[in-house]
Amino acid sequence: MDTAKWSWDIFSTKAFCTLYFRIMKSVIWLFLFFVSAKAQQFTKVTVGPFVNSPADSRTISWIDMNKDGFLDCYVTNGPSGGQNNFLYINDGAGGFAAFSGDTIVKDGMPSDGATWCDSDNDGDNDCYVANWYNTNNLFYTNNGDGTFTAQNGTIILSGGYCEVAAWGDYDNDGLNDLFVTNSAGTNKNLLFHNDGSNMFTKVTTGSIVNDINDSRACNWSDIDNDGDLDVFVCNESNQNEVIYENLGSGSFNKISLGALVNNGGKTMSSSWGDYDNDGDMDVFLANDQSPNALFRNDGGFSFTKIITDTVSKTPGHSFGSSWSDIDNDGDIDLYVTNSFFSTSLYENYLYMNNGDGTFQRTNSGTIASHLDWSYGCAFGDYDNDGFQDLAVATCRFNGSDRNNLLYHNDGNSNNHLTISLVGTQTNRSAIGTKVRVRAVINGVPTWQMREVSSQTGQCGQNDMRVHFGLGTSTQVDSLKIEWLSGNSQLFTNIPANQFITITEGQVVAGIHENEAISTLKVYPNPSKNKINIIHSLSFQKGDKIVIADSRGHEISVLSVAKKTKQIELELDHYQENSESIYFISLVPISGNSKTTLKVLKLK
């Protein structure tokens, strides 16, 4: 044996291995540095009653309960024996005080989902709570003085196994109606029509309240972008999800075709958001004991299941989920909670949006590395610094209640715009209203869209103030409000890094409005033939009235001959199209954005 050669071979191998591992260590360090740099940093809050009150918690709802401009937080607790819920009042200085002595925190019931809105349009937020274990639900009206009244009536006498509730105005009468899911007992979901003054009628007809499924979560969202709110329901026990299309006449059509509603699994929640900035609502499904799912909205009720991205390849026991632009870079990121079916605690998932329709999961930072049993989650800017903070509800683990989690977003140099909306013809909470902004981000003109919602994921309610990250952009070029009523407003050249309030139909001090509010109404709707189109500010000579079918294909274009407030159309003129749904659009000669309304033709 040539010992010299053998020694050299050993030395060469050692040298090579040492060099190789040093290089690989540097590569790994650089990769981890990149991931860490990309992930937004949060600080875990450890002081105060919010994070030091052990419970078996379910819901996180960010809501301004007392109208002081700062977000408060409502937390439901749901063990079988019952437990009081929590309400934490924001002190305006970054801390919270436990709300005590009021009926809203003294119920002692097994509560799951909660949803807040101004249900009677009186200027303050009311609360509905869904209970499980065959107990009646709860409804609290805000007295406007820092106290609540527990209500009786149809809306709470649902006794069953309710999971999640969500407010949304399905008939566009300016009052938010209520949908509630049920996962056991009769297995029928509930729909209540808001009759005004916090009086409700239980809807008893239609598949929307007679289908039998183990339903977990629900969302109101304008899925097909036609100007009204549809209902999406998540079902567990390997049952398909369901879309109930709003027909605009107070009735719904069950959608049974397409990838999104033929993906049966153990789905626990859905979160809707425009992750690819193409102007429509996409959806994430949190699944238990199987990979999660991401669906891209391709228009109408057509969706593509994304199967190659890390978002839909991560296995887990997921329950809660929520979208938010946590790093203010101009696209929304995703947070997902995990719990149950294990003797171990879980990490939650944080997916950062790459801005090209893909995501990167990060394990760095406290919100992505902490081990717990987590349920509902929601984002809200509780200290009004322009960055979205995070709260997470934690469940009982191995017989012990756990402290809930609060994470402060530490921010960065990116800019933001945050908008509070007040409806007048639209419901006062502006639920269902879409907001679109255009800004030049990293040199690229970028449109973003948000839809005001009362529910996200399993037992979560985000801050209903509309938040946009703007990256390095110092202004929003265009801000378009598409109120659920059909009214629209357009503002331009809005400086970044501010909180503004926009009331439907009113001007905003210091902000230029390019388009006066255009109130367009159609009556009767639905109609057997003749309809009247009313414009409160008058049609102008040269305006166009576009009639389209249910697929958006133009049937006819009419030119307005003279200034008028009312135009009559006969739908029978278009009967050769065998249509029952028409879209009537006003295209102003002034060049302002068009307004579209849906019309249902009765047979």
C-alpha positions in Angstrom: 0.0 0.0 0.0 1.2 3.5 -0.9 0.9 5.1 2.5 1.8 8.6 1.1 -1.0 8.4 -1.4 -3.4 7.0 1.2 -2.5 9.9 3.5 -3.1 12.4 0.7 -6.4 10.8 -0.1 -7.5 11.1 3.5 -6.3 14.7 3.6 -8.0 15.5 0.3 -11.2 13.9 1.5 -11.1 15.8 4.8 -10.3 19.0 3.1 -13.0 18.6 0.5 -15.6 17.7 3.2 -14.6 20.6 5.3 -14.8 23.0 2.4 -18.1 21.5 1.3 -19.7 21.8 4.7 -18.5 25.3 5.1 -20.0 26.3 1.7 -23.2 24.5 2.5 -23.4 26.2 6.0 -23.0 29.5 4.3 -25.7 28.7 1.7 -28.1 27.5 4.5 -27.3 30.6 6.5 -28.0 32.9 3.5 -31.2 31.0 2.8 -32.4 31.3 6.4 -31.4 35.0 6.4 -33.5 35.5 3.2 -36.5 33.7 4.7 -36.1 35.6 8.0 -35.8 38.9 6.1 -38.9 38.1 4.0 -41.0 37.2 7.0 -42.5 40.1 8.9 -41.3 40.2 12.5 -43.8 40.1 15.5 -43.3 40.4 19.2 -45.3 38.1 21.5 -47.2 40.1 24.1 -46.8 38.6 27.6 -48.3 41.2 29.9 -51.9 41.9 30.6 -55.2 40.0 31.0 -55.5 39.3 27.3 -52.6 36.8 27.4 -52.9 35.7 31.0 -56.4 34.4 31.4 -56.4 30.6 30.7 -59.5 29.3 28.9 -60.8 26.8 26.3 -61.2 29.5 23.6 -62.6 29.4 20.1 -63.2 32.8 18.5 -61.2 36.0 18.0 -63.2 39.1 16.9 -61.5 42.4 16.4 -64.2 45.1 16.8 -64.4 48.7 18.0 -67.0 48.1 20.7 -67.1 51.6 22.2 -66.5 53.8 19.1 -63.2 55.3 20.5 -61.2 54.5 17.3 -59.3 51.6 18.8 -59.9 48.0 18.3 -61.3 45.9 21.2 -61.2 42.1 21.1 -64.0 39.5 21.8 -63.0 35.9 22.6 -65.5 33.1 23.0 -64.9 30.0 25.2 -66.5 26.7 24.5 -66.0 23.7 26.8 -68.9 21.3 27.3 -69.7 22.6 30.7 -69.7 26.2 29.5 -67.4 29.1 30.3 -67.8 32.9 30.3 -66.6 34.7 27.2 -64.0 37.5 27.3 -64.1 41.1 26.0 -60.9 43.1 26.2 -61.1 46.9 26.0 -58.3 48.7 24.2 -56.8 51.4 26.4 -55.4 53.4 23.4 -51.9 52.9 24.7 -51.2 49.4 23.4 -52.8 47.6 26.3 -56.1 45.9 27.1 -58.4 45.8 30.2 -60.8 42.9 30.8 -64.4 44.0 30.5 -66.4 42.7 33.5 -69.8 42.8 35.1 -71.8 43.0 31.9 -74.1 40.2 30.5 -71.9 39.7 27.4 -69.2 38.2 29.6 -71.4 36.4 32.1 -73.2 33.8 29.9 -71.4 30.7 31.0 -72.3 28.9 27.8 -70.3 26.6 25.5 -69.7 29.1 22.7 -68.0 28.6 19.3 -68.3 31.3 16.6 -69.1 35.0 17.1 -69.8 37.7 14.6 -70.2 41.5 15.0 -71.9 44.2 13.0 -74.2 47.2 13.4 -77.3 45.0 13.0 -79.8 47.8 13.6 -77.8 50.6 11.9 -77.8 52.7 15.1 -74.1 53.5 15.0 -72.6 50.8 17.3 -71.7 47.1 16.9 -73.9 44.3 18.1 -72.8 40.6 18.6 -74.2 37.2 17.8 -72.7 34.1 19.4 -73.1 30.5 18.1 -73.3 27.8 20.8 -72.7 24.1 20.6 -73.8 21.1 22.9 -77.5 21.6 22.0 -77.8 25.0 23.6 -79.5 28.1 22.3 -77.4 30.8 20.7 -76.9 34.3 22.0 -77.6 37.8 20.7 -76.3 41.0 22.4 -77.3 44.4 21.3 -75.0 47.3 22.0 -76.7 50.0 24.2 -74.2 52.6 23.0 -73.1 53.4 26.6 -70.6 50.6 27.1 -73.2 48.0 28.1 -75.1 45.3 26.2 -78.6 43.8 26.4 -79.1 40.0 25.9 -82.0 39.6 23.4 -84.6 36.9 23.1 -86.6 35.9 20.0 -86.3 33.9 16.8 -82.7 34.6 16.2 -81.4 32.8 19.3 -84.0 30.0 19.6 -82.1 27.7 17.2 -81.0 25.2 19.9 -78.5 22.9 18.3 -74.9 22.4 17.5 -74.0 25.7 15.9 -70.4 26.4 14.8 -70.0 29.8 13.0 -72.2 32.7 12.2 -71.7 35.5 9.7 -73.6 38.8 8.9 -74.3 39.8 5.3 -77.1 41.7 3.5 -78.3 39.2 1.0 -81.4 41.2 -0.3 -79.6 44.5 -0.3 -82.2 46.3 1.8 -79.6 48.0 4.0 -79.9 45.6 6.9 -77.5 42.7 7.6 -79.0 39.3 7.6 -77.5 36.3 9.4 -76.3 32.8 8.4 -75.4 30.2 11.0 -73.8 26.7 10.4 -74.8 23.6 12.2 -72.6 20.5 12.5 -74.8 18.0 14.4 -78.4 17.4 15.5 -80.7 18.3 12.6 -77.6 19.3 10.6 -79.5 22.1 8.9 -78.0 25.5 8.6 -79.9 28.6 9.6 -80.7 31.9 7.7 -82.4 34.8 9.4 -83.8 37.8 7.5 -83.3 41.1 9.2 -86.7 42.9 9.3 -85.3 46.0 11.0 -85.1 47.2 14.7 -83.3 43.9 15.5 -86.3 41.8 14.6 -85.7 38.7 12.4 -87.6 36.2 10.4 -86.3 32.6 10.1 -86.1 31.5 6.5 -87.5 28.0 6.1 -87.6 27.3 2.4 -84.8 26.5 -0.1 -81.8 24.2 -0.1 -79.8 26.8 1.8 -81.6 25.9 5.0 -82.7 22.4 4.2 -79.5 20.7 3.0 -78.1 18.2 5.5 -74.4 18.4 6.1 -71.9 18.6 8.9 -71.2 22.3 8.3 -68.4 24.1 10.1 -67.7 27.5 8.7 -69.4 30.0 6.4 -68.7 33.2 4.5 -70.7 35.9 2.7 -68.8 37.0 -0.4 -69.6 38.3 -3.9 -68.0 35.3 -5.5 -69.1 36.0 -9.1 -68.6 39.8 -8.9 -72.2 40.5 -9.8 -72.9 42.9 -7.0 -74.6 40.8 -4.4 -73.5 38.4 -1.6 -73.3 34.7 -2.1 -72.9 32.1 0.7 -70.0 29.6 0.9 -70.3 26.7 3.4 -67.5 24.4 4.5 -68.4 20.8 5.4 -66.5 18.2 7.2 -67.0 14.4 7.2 -65.8 14.1 3.6 -68.7 16.2 2.3 -68.3 18.6 -0.5 -68.4 22.4 0.1 -71.4 24.3 -1.1 -71.9 27.6 -2.9 -75.3 29.2 -2.7 -75.6 31.7 -5.6 -77.6 34.8 -4.7 -80.2 35.3 -7.5 -80.9 38.8 -6.4 -84.6 38.0 -5.6 -84.2 36.8 -2.0 -83.5 33.3 -3.2 -80.4 31.2 -3.8 -79.3 28.6 -6.4 -77.1 25.8 -5.2 -73.9 25.5 -7.3 -72.9 21.8 -7.8 -70.4 22.0 -10.7 -66.8 22.9 -10.5 -63.6 22.1 -8.7 -64.3 24.1 -5.5 -67.6 22.3 -4.7 -66.3 18.8 -5.6 -63.4 18.6 -3.3 -64.9 16.8 -0.3 -62.7 16.4 2.8 -62.6 17.4 6.4 -62.8 21.1 5.8 -62.9 23.3 8.9 -62.9 26.8 7.4 -62.5 29.0 4.4 -60.9 32.4 4.0 -61.6 34.6 1.0 -59.2 37.2 -0.4 -57.7 38.4 -3.6 -54.2 36.9 -3.2 -53.2 37.4 -6.9 -54.5 41.0 -7.2 -56.7 40.2 -10.2 -59.8 41.8 -8.8 -61.8 38.8 -7.7 -62.0 36.7 -4.5 -59.9 33.5 -4.2 -60.3 31.1 -1.3 -58.2 29.0 1.1 -59.6 25.9 2.7 -58.3 24.7 6.1 -58.5 20.9 6.3 -58.1 18.5 9.2 -56.0 15.4 8.8 -55.2 16.2 5.2 -53.4 18.9 3.1 -55.0 22.3 2.9 -56.3 23.7 -0.3 -56.0 26.9 -2.3 -58.4 27.8 -5.2 -57.9 30.6 -7.7 -61.0 32.4 -8.9 -61.2 32.3 -12.7 -64.4 34.3 -12.9 -68.0 33.5 -12.2 -68.1 30.4 -10.1 -65.1 28.7 -11.9 -62.1 27.9 -9.8 -58.7 26.3 -10.4 -57.3 24.2 -7.5 -53.6 25.1 -6.9 -51.8 21.9 -6.3 -48.1 22.7 -6.6 -47.8 25.6 -4.1 -46.6 25.1 -0.5 -49.9 26.4 0.8 -51.7 23.3 -0.5 -48.9 20.8 0.2 -48.5 21.3 3.9 -50.2 18.5 5.9 -51.7 19.4 9.2 -54.8 19.6 11.5 -55.9 23.1 10.4 -58.9 25.0 11.7 -58.5 28.8 11.6 -57.1 30.9 8.8 -56.9 34.6 7.8 -55.5 36.8 5.0 -53.7 40.1 5.6 -50.9 42.1 4.1 -48.7 41.8 7.2 -45.6 43.3 5.7 -47.4 46.1 3.7 -45.8 45.1 0.4 -49.0 45.2 -1.7 -50.2 41.6 -1.5 -52.0 39.5 1.1 -50.3 36.9 3.2 -51.9 33.9 5.0 -51.9 32.6 8.5 -53.3 29.1 9.5 -53.9 27.6 12.9 -53.6 23.9 13.9 -54.9 21.8 16.9 -56.5 18.6 18.1 -56.0 14.9 17.3 -52.6 14.6 18.8 -50.9 14.4 22.2 -48.5 17.1 20.9 -48.7 20.8 20.4 -48.5 22.2 16.9 -46.8 25.0 15.0 -49.1 27.3 13.1 -48.4 28.1 9.4 -47.3 31.5 8.0 -47.2 31.8 4.2 -45.7 35.0 2.7 -47.0 36.0 -0.6 -44.3 36.2 -3.3 -46.3 38.6 -5.4 -46.4 36.3 -8.4 -49.2 34.0 -7.3 -47.0 31.8 -5.2 -46.2 31.6 -1.5 -43.2 30.8 0.7 -43.8 29.2 4.1 -41.6 30.5 6.9 -40.8 28.9 10.2 -38.9 31.9 11.5 -40.4 34.4 14.0 -42.6 33.8 17.0 -45.9 33.6 15.1 -44.6 30.7 13.0 -42.5 28.8 15.5 -44.6 28.9 18.8 -46.1 25.5 19.7 -49.8 25.5 20.9 -53.3 24.3 20.3 -54.8 27.1 18.2 -58.3 27.6 16.9 -59.7 31.0 15.7 -57.3 33.7 14.5 -57.8 37.3 13.2 -55.7 40.3 12.1 -56.3 43.8 13.4 -54.2 47.0 13.9 -54.9 47.4 17.6 -52.4 50.2 18.1 -53.2 52.1 14.9 -49.6 52.1 13.6 -50.5 51.0 10.1 -49.4 47.3 10.6 -51.7 44.4 11.1 -51.3 42.6 14.5 -52.5 39.1 15.2 -54.6 37.4 17.9 -55.0 33.6 18.3 -57.5 31.7 20.4 -56.1 28.6 22.1 -57.9 25.4 23.2 -57.8 23.2 26.3 -54.9 20.8 26.0 -54.4 17.6 28.1 -57.1 18.9 30.5 -55.6 22.3 31.0 -56.8 25.6 29.7 -54.3 27.8 27.9 -53.5 31.5 27.5 -54.6 33.1 24.3 -52.0 34.6 22.1 -51.4 38.3 21.0 -48.7 39.3 18.6 -47.7 42.9 17.9 -46.5 43.6 14.3 -43.2 45.3 14.6 -43.6 47.0 11.2 -41.1 48.1 8.6 -40.5 51.0 6.2 -43.4 50.1 3.9 -46.5 52.4 3.7 -50.2 51.8 4.1 -53.7 53.2 3.8 -56.5 52.2 6.2 -60.1 53.1 5.5 -63.2 53.0 7.7 -66.5 52.7 5.7 -69.9 53.9 6.9 -72.9 52.8 4.8 -76.0 54.9 4.3 -78.0 53.1 1.7 -75.6 50.1 2.2 -75.8 48.5 5.6 -74.0 50.8 8.1 -71.1 48.3 8.7 -70.6 48.3 4.9 -70.3 44.5 4.8 -70.1 43.3 1.2 -68.6 46.6 -0.1 -65.5 46.3 -2.3 -62.6 48.7 -2.1 -60.1 48.9 -4.9 -56.9 51.0 -4.8 -54.2 51.7 -7.4 -50.6 52.6 -6.5 -47.2 52.3 -8.1 -45.5 49.7 -6.1 -41.8 48.9 -6.9 -42.3 50.8 -10.2 -45.3 48.7 -11.2 -48.9 50.1 -11.3 -50.8 47.7 -9.0 -54.5 47.4 -8.3 -55.6 45.7 -5.0 -59.0 44.8 -3.9 -60.6 44.1 -0.5 -64.1 43.1 0.4 -65.6 44.0 3.8 -66.5 40.8 5.7 -67.8 39.8 9.1 -66.1 36.4 9.2 -62.8 34.7 8.3 -61.8 31.1 8.7 -63.1 29.0 11.6 -64.2 31.5 14.3 -62.3 34.7 13.2 -63.3 38.2 12.5 -60.7 40.6 11.1 -60.7 44.3 11.6 -63.4 45.6 9.3 -61.4 48.7 8.5 -60.0 48.1 5.0 -56.2 47.9 5.1 -53.8 48.2 2.1 -50.1 47.8 2.1 -48.4 50.1 -0.4 -44.8 49.2 -0.3 -42.6 52.2 -1.1 -45.5 54.1 -2.7 -46.3 57.4 -1.0 -49.8 57.8 -2.4 -52.8 56.0 -3.8 -53.5 57.2 -7.3 -57.1 55.9 -7.4 -59.4 54.7 -4.7 -62.7 53.1 -5.8 -65.5 52.3 -3.4 -68.1 49.9 -4.8 -70.8 50.0 -2.2 -73.1 47.0 -1.8 -76.1 49.3 -2.7 -74.7 49.7 -6.2 -73.4 53.2 -5.5 -69.8 54.0 -6.3 -67.3 56.7 -5.4 -63.9 57.4 -6.9 -61.1 59.4 -5.2 -57.6 60.2 -6.5 -54.2 61.2 -5.2 -54.5 60.2 -1.6 -51.4 60.4 0.5 -50.2 57.2 2.2 -49.9 56.4 5.9 -53.2 57.7 7.2 -56.5 56.5 8.5 -59.6 57.9 6.7 -63.3 57.5 7.1 -65.6 57.5 4.0 -69.3 57.7 4.4 -71.4 56.6 1.5 -72.5 59.6 -0.6 -70.4 62.2 1.3 -67.3 64.0 0.5 -64.1 63.5 2.5 -62.2 66.5 3.8 -58.8 66.9 2.1 -59.4 64.2 -0.5 -60.4 65.0 -4.1 -63.4 63.0 -5.4 -63.4 62.5 -9.2 -66.7 60.9 -9.4 -69.8 62.0 -7.6 -71.8 59.2 -6.2 -74.0 57.7 -8.8 -77.2 56.2 -7.4 -78.7 53.8 -9.8 -81.8 51.8 -9.0 -84.0 49.3 -10.8 -87.6 48.6 -10.0 -89.5 46.4 -9.9 -86.7 43.8 -9.4 -87.5 41.0 -10.0 -89.8 41.8 -12.9 -92.0 39.9 -15.4 -91.2 42.4 -18.2 -91.0 46.2 -17.7 -88.3 47.7 -15.5 -87.6 51.4 -14.7 -84.0 52.5 -14.2 -83.6 55.5 -11.9 -80.6 57.7 -11.7 -80.7 60.2 -8.8 -78.2 62.5 -10.6 -79.8 62.1 -14.0 -78.7 60.3 -17.1 -76.8 62.5 -19.5 -77.2 62.6 -23.3 -74.7 60.2 -24.7 -74.6 57.9 -21.7 -74.8 54.2 -22.6 -77.1 51.6 -21.1 -75.5 48.1 -21.7 -77.7 45.0 -21.3 -75.7 41.8 -20.8 -76.6 38.1 -20.1 -75.7 36.1 -17.1 -72.3 35.3 -18.6 -71.5 38.9 -19.2 -72.0 38.8 -22.9 -73.5 42.1 -24.3 -77.0 41.7 -25.7 -77.7 45.3 -26.5 -76.3 48.8 -26.1 -78.7 51.8 -25.9 -77.7 55.4 -26.1 -79.4 58.0 -23.9 -81.0 60.6 -26.2 -81.5 63.3 -23.6 -81.0 64.2 -20.0 -83.5 62.3 -17.8 -83.8 60.6 -14.4 -85.7 57.6 -15.6 -85.5 55.1 -18.4 -88.0 52.3 -19.1 -86.9 48.9 -20.6 -88.9 45.9 -21.7 -87.2 42.7 -20.8 -89.4 40.7 -23.2 -87.4 42.4 -26.0 -84.5 40.2 -25.0 -86.5 37.0 -24.4 -84.9 35.2 -27.4 -81.9 34.8 -25.2 -83.8 32.5 -22.8 -82.4 34.5 -19.9 -83.8 34.9 -16.5 -80.9 37.1 -15.2 -79.7 40.3 -16.9 -77.0 42.8 -16.0 -77.9 46.4 -16.6 -74.8 48.8 -16.8 -74.5 52.5 -17.0 -71.5 53.7 -18.9 -71.3 57.5 -18.4 -70.2 59.7 -21.3 -68.1 61.6 -18.8 -65.7 58.6 -18.7 -66.4 57.8 -15.1 -66.5 54.1 -14.0 -69.6 52.2 -14.9 -72.2 51.0 -12.4 -73.8 47.6 -12.9 -77.0 46.1 -11.4 -78.4 42.6 -11.6 -82.0 42.1 -12.7 -84.1 38.9 -12.3 -86.8 38.3 -14.9 -89.7 36.2 -13.7 -91.2 33.7 -16.0 
